[in-house]
Amino acid sequence: MRNLIIIGAGPAGYTSAVYAARAELMPLVFEGAVYGGQLMTTTEVENYPGFSKGILGPSLMGEMREQAKRFGAELVSENVTSVDFSSHPFKVIAGNRVEEAKTVIISTGASHRKLGIPSEDALWGKGISACATCDAFFFKNKVVAVVGGGDSAMEEASFVARFASKVYVLVRTDKLRASKIMAERAQKNGKIEFIYNVAVEEVLGTGVGHVTGLRLKDSVSGITRDLSCDGMFLAIGLVPSVDLFKGIVDLDERGYIKTKNVTETNIPGVFAAGDVQDAKYRQAITAAGSGCAAALDAQRYIEKLEEQA
């Protein structure tokens, strides 16, 4: 039986693995078929402490991965297919492989909701982003579009406007979903222009390898037109990766894992860290911090089990 199994391998999962391995818990990490989480699709990361000149997202995750391995974490490139937290020890299943553990950390992250068009995938990271705080700096004095009408879109647009010369906010309906204060803040910004009743039909620029514009369709008239821009930020929501855990651990109304005392789920001995339980901050550094907390919480839980034995 394992002391700890970690499901997911982004900043939260690898930080959990580093702390747990250094505590000699010998954690087993199910990385999935592709490790690294959202940072694997990010180019330059300039806001992660310790890298004064910035670092590529995949390079940062590669360093975290090697650090976890260095301290003895066992990394497995398999997708977990089911879990059983109904009794102790917990069971984590990956295909035909069944592992048992005293504790589990869920760090499966979240994915940005996308538009679902082929050109979006082709140009992701080449002018398309879903994180203004990560990538707005690269659009200095350029024209950018932000897709969305909620608070997140207002935040993204306001932040991007610090760098870009012009920001178009593209809204599918005829009104914003954002709170009044957030909407007014964006509307008062002279760099931001709102375009209502439009949907992005296609991202232009696949032929040259970077975003050159967007093809927009008016939802009222049905007329399409092209909007010239250098980049597009998506702010249409996040989807927490919780399919494995629905009906097993408690989720909030938005589908994120509910935690108390930072990382504790409703099941004693099962913890959650990173974007799978954080709908507010969603940064690599906060994910890493909660990963650290989850590992320490798991260590203390194991110590209590051993005291009771």
C-alpha positions as CSV (number, residue, x, y, z in Angstrom):
1,M,0.0,0.0,0.0
2,R,1.2,3.5,-0.9
3,N,1.4,6.3,1.5
4,L,0.3,8.8,-1.1
5,I,-1.0,8.9,-4.7
6,I,-1.1,12.1,-6.6
7,I,-3.4,12.4,-9.5
8,G,-2.3,15.1,-11.9
9,A,1.0,16.6,-12.9
10,G,0.8,20.4,-13.2
11,P,2.4,22.9,-10.7
12,A,0.2,21.6,-7.9
13,G,0.9,17.9,-8.5
14,Y,4.7,18.3,-8.9
15,T,5.0,20.5,-5.9
16,S,3.0,18.0,-3.8
17,A,5.4,15.3,-5.1
18,V,8.5,17.3,-4.2
19,Y,7.3,17.9,-0.6
20,A,6.0,14.4,-0.2
21,A,9.1,12.8,-1.6
22,R,11.4,14.9,0.7
23,A,9.3,13.7,3.6
24,E,10.0,10.1,2.5
25,L,6.4,9.3,1.7
26,M,7.5,7.8,-1.6
27,P,4.6,9.3,-3.6
28,L,3.2,7.7,-6.8
29,V,2.2,10.4,-9.3
30,F,-0.2,9.6,-12.1
31,E,0.9,12.2,-14.7
32,G,-1.5,11.2,-17.4
33,A,-0.6,10.7,-21.0
34,V,0.6,14.4,-21.2
35,Y,2.2,15.9,-18.2
36,G,2.6,19.6,-17.3
37,G,-1.0,21.0,-17.4
38,Q,-1.8,24.4,-18.9
39,L,1.7,25.6,-18.8
40,M,2.6,23.2,-21.5
41,T,0.7,25.4,-23.9
42,T,2.2,28.7,-22.6
43,T,5.2,30.3,-24.2
44,E,7.1,32.7,-22.0
45,V,6.4,32.7,-18.2
46,E,7.7,35.9,-16.7
47,N,5.7,36.0,-13.4
48,Y,6.9,32.8,-11.7
49,P,9.4,33.8,-9.0
50,G,13.0,32.7,-9.4
51,F,13.3,33.3,-13.2
52,S,14.4,36.9,-13.6
53,K,14.6,36.5,-17.4
54,G,11.5,34.4,-17.7
55,I,11.2,30.7,-18.7
56,L,9.2,28.8,-21.2
57,G,6.1,27.1,-19.8
58,P,7.2,23.6,-20.9
59,S,10.7,24.2,-19.5
60,L,9.3,25.2,-16.1
61,M,7.2,22.1,-16.0
62,G,10.2,20.0,-17.1
63,E,12.2,21.4,-14.2
64,M,9.5,20.7,-11.7
65,R,9.2,17.2,-13.0
66,E,12.9,16.5,-12.7
67,Q,12.9,17.9,-9.2
68,A,10.2,15.5,-8.2
69,K,12.1,12.6,-9.7
70,R,15.3,13.7,-8.0
71,F,13.7,13.3,-4.6
72,G,12.3,9.9,-5.4
73,A,8.7,10.5,-6.6
74,E,7.6,7.7,-8.8
75,L,6.0,9.1,-12.0
76,V,3.7,7.1,-14.2
77,S,2.5,8.3,-17.6
78,E,-0.9,6.7,-17.3
79,N,-4.4,8.2,-17.2
80,V,-6.4,7.3,-14.1
81,T,-9.6,5.7,-15.3
82,S,-11.5,5.5,-11.9
83,V,-11.2,5.9,-8.2
84,D,-12.7,4.3,-5.1
85,F,-12.7,6.4,-2.0
86,S,-15.6,4.6,-0.3
87,S,-13.3,2.7,2.1
88,H,-9.7,2.8,3.4
89,P,-7.2,2.2,1.8
90,F,-8.3,4.3,-1.2
91,K,-8.1,2.7,-4.6
92,V,-6.8,4.4,-7.8
93,I,-7.3,2.5,-11.0
94,A,-5.5,3.2,-14.3
95,G,-6.7,0.6,-16.8
96,N,-5.8,-2.8,-15.4
97,R,-3.5,-1.3,-12.8
98,V,-4.9,-0.9,-9.3
99,E,-3.0,1.0,-6.6
100,E,-4.0,1.4,-3.0
101,A,-3.0,4.4,-0.8
102,K,-3.5,5.9,2.6
103,T,-3.9,9.3,1.1
104,V,-4.7,10.9,-2.2
105,I,-4.1,14.3,-3.6
106,I,-6.3,15.4,-6.6
107,S,-4.4,17.9,-8.7
108,T,-6.0,17.4,-12.1
109,G,-6.3,21.1,-12.8
110,A,-8.8,22.8,-15.2
111,S,-8.8,23.6,-18.9
112,H,-9.8,26.8,-20.5
113,R,-13.1,26.6,-22.3
114,K,-12.4,27.0,-26.0
115,L,-14.5,28.0,-29.0
116,G,-14.1,24.6,-30.7
117,I,-12.9,25.7,-34.1
118,P,-9.9,24.2,-35.9
119,S,-8.1,27.5,-36.5
120,E,-8.2,28.1,-32.7
121,D,-6.2,24.9,-32.1
122,A,-3.8,25.7,-34.9
123,L,-2.9,29.1,-33.6
124,W,-3.1,28.4,-29.8
125,G,0.0,30.0,-28.3
126,K,0.7,31.9,-31.6
127,G,-1.5,34.9,-30.8
128,I,-4.3,33.0,-28.9
129,S,-4.2,32.9,-25.1
130,A,-6.5,32.4,-22.2
131,C,-4.3,34.2,-19.6
132,A,-3.8,37.9,-19.8
133,T,-1.6,38.1,-16.8
134,C,0.7,35.5,-18.5
135,D,0.8,36.8,-22.0
136,A,-0.5,40.4,-22.3
137,F,3.0,41.8,-22.2
138,F,3.7,40.3,-25.6
139,F,1.0,42.5,-27.2
140,K,2.6,45.9,-26.5
141,N,1.2,48.5,-28.9
142,K,-0.8,45.8,-30.7
143,V,-4.5,45.3,-31.4
144,V,-6.1,42.5,-29.4
145,A,-9.6,41.0,-29.0
146,V,-11.0,39.5,-25.8
147,V,-13.9,37.1,-26.2
148,G,-16.4,37.0,-23.3
149,G,-18.9,39.1,-21.5
150,G,-18.4,38.2,-17.8
151,D,-16.2,39.5,-15.0
152,S,-13.2,37.5,-16.3
153,A,-13.5,39.1,-19.7
154,M,-13.6,42.5,-18.1
155,E,-10.5,41.7,-16.0
156,E,-8.7,40.3,-19.1
157,A,-9.6,43.3,-21.2
158,S,-8.6,45.9,-18.6
159,F,-5.3,44.1,-18.0
160,V,-4.5,43.7,-21.7
161,A,-5.3,47.4,-22.2
162,R,-2.2,48.3,-20.2
163,F,-0.1,47.0,-23.0
164,A,-2.2,46.9,-26.2
165,S,-3.0,49.9,-28.3
166,K,-6.6,48.7,-28.8
167,V,-8.8,46.1,-27.2
168,Y,-12.0,44.8,-28.7
169,V,-14.3,42.9,-26.4
170,L,-16.5,40.5,-28.3
171,V,-19.8,39.6,-26.7
172,R,-22.1,36.9,-28.0
173,T,-25.3,38.6,-26.8
174,D,-26.5,42.2,-26.6
175,K,-25.5,42.8,-23.0
176,L,-22.7,41.9,-20.6
177,R,-23.0,39.3,-17.9
178,A,-20.3,41.1,-15.8
179,S,-21.0,42.8,-12.6
180,K,-21.9,46.5,-12.8
181,I,-18.6,47.7,-11.3
182,M,-16.5,45.5,-13.5
183,A,-18.4,46.5,-16.6
184,E,-18.2,50.2,-15.9
185,R,-14.4,50.0,-15.2
186,A,-13.9,48.5,-18.6
187,Q,-16.3,50.8,-20.4
188,K,-14.5,53.8,-19.0
189,N,-11.2,52.7,-20.5
190,G,-10.6,54.6,-23.7
191,K,-8.6,51.7,-25.3
192,I,-11.5,49.2,-25.0
193,E,-14.3,49.0,-27.5
194,F,-17.3,46.6,-27.2
195,I,-18.8,44.7,-30.1
196,Y,-22.1,42.9,-29.2
197,N,-24.0,40.1,-30.8
198,V,-21.0,38.5,-32.5
199,A,-19.4,35.1,-32.5
200,V,-15.9,34.1,-33.7
201,E,-16.3,31.9,-36.8
202,E,-12.7,31.6,-37.6
203,V,-9.3,32.8,-36.4
204,L,-7.3,34.2,-39.4
205,G,-3.6,33.7,-39.8
206,T,-3.1,29.9,-40.1
207,G,-1.2,30.4,-43.3
208,V,1.4,32.6,-41.8
209,G,1.5,30.9,-38.4
210,H,0.2,33.7,-36.2
211,V,-3.1,35.5,-35.6
212,T,-3.8,38.3,-38.2
213,G,-7.6,38.7,-37.5
214,L,-10.9,37.2,-36.7
215,R,-13.9,36.3,-38.8
216,L,-17.0,37.5,-36.9
217,K,-20.6,36.5,-37.5
218,D,-23.4,38.9,-36.4
219,S,-25.9,36.8,-34.5
220,V,-28.8,39.1,-35.4
221,S,-28.2,39.8,-39.1
222,G,-26.1,36.7,-39.9
223,I,-23.6,38.9,-41.7
224,T,-19.9,38.0,-41.4
225,R,-17.0,40.4,-41.4
226,D,-13.3,40.3,-40.7
227,L,-11.7,42.1,-37.8
228,S,-8.0,42.8,-38.1
229,C,-6.1,42.1,-34.8
230,D,-2.8,40.6,-33.6
231,G,-4.2,38.4,-30.8
232,M,-7.2,36.9,-29.1
233,F,-7.7,36.2,-25.4
234,L,-10.5,33.8,-24.4
235,A,-12.4,34.5,-21.3
236,I,-15.4,32.2,-21.6
237,G,-14.8,30.2,-18.5
238,L,-12.8,27.3,-17.2
239,V,-13.7,23.6,-17.0
240,P,-12.3,21.9,-13.9
241,S,-11.1,18.4,-14.6
242,V,-13.4,16.5,-12.2
243,D,-15.1,13.8,-14.3
244,L,-13.4,11.1,-12.3
245,F,-14.7,12.5,-9.0
246,K,-18.3,13.4,-9.7
247,G,-20.5,11.8,-7.1
248,I,-17.5,10.9,-5.0
249,V,-16.1,14.2,-3.6
250,D,-18.2,17.3,-3.1
251,L,-18.2,19.9,-5.8
252,D,-19.4,23.5,-5.7
253,E,-22.0,25.0,-8.0
254,R,-19.4,25.7,-10.6
255,G,-18.0,22.2,-10.6
256,Y,-14.8,22.8,-8.6
257,I,-13.9,20.5,-5.8
258,K,-14.9,21.9,-2.4
259,T,-12.1,22.2,0.1
260,K,-11.9,23.4,3.7
261,N,-8.7,24.4,5.5
262,V,-7.2,25.0,2.0
263,T,-6.9,21.4,0.7
264,E,-9.2,19.1,2.7
265,T,-12.1,17.5,0.7
266,N,-15.2,16.0,2.3
267,I,-13.4,12.7,2.5
268,P,-10.7,12.5,5.2
269,G,-7.4,11.6,3.7
270,V,-8.3,12.9,0.2
271,F,-7.0,16.4,-0.6
272,A,-7.3,18.7,-3.6
273,A,-4.8,21.3,-4.9
274,G,-4.5,23.7,-7.7
275,D,-7.0,24.8,-10.3
276,V,-9.3,21.8,-9.7
277,Q,-10.3,23.6,-6.5
278,D,-9.4,27.2,-7.2
279,A,-11.8,29.2,-9.3
280,K,-10.4,32.5,-8.1
281,Y,-6.7,32.9,-8.6
282,R,-5.7,30.2,-11.2
283,Q,-2.0,31.0,-11.3
284,A,0.9,28.6,-11.4
285,I,2.3,30.0,-8.2
286,T,-0.9,29.6,-6.2
287,A,-1.3,26.1,-7.6
288,A,2.2,25.3,-6.4
289,G,1.4,26.8,-3.0
290,S,-1.7,24.7,-2.6
291,G,0.3,21.6,-3.7
292,C,2.7,22.3,-0.9
293,A,-0.2,22.6,1.5
294,A,-1.8,19.4,0.3
295,A,1.5,17.4,0.8
296,L,1.9,18.7,4.3
297,D,-1.7,17.9,5.1
298,A,-1.3,14.4,3.7
299,Q,1.8,13.9,5.8
300,R,0.0,15.0,9.0
301,Y,-2.9,12.7,8.2
302,I,-0.6,9.7,7.7
303,E,1.1,10.5,11.0
304,K,-2.3,10.5,12.8
305,L,-3.1,7.1,11.2
306,E,0.2,5.7,12.5
307,E,-0.4,7.1,16.0
308,Q,-3.8,5.4,16.1
309,A,-2.5,2.1,14.8
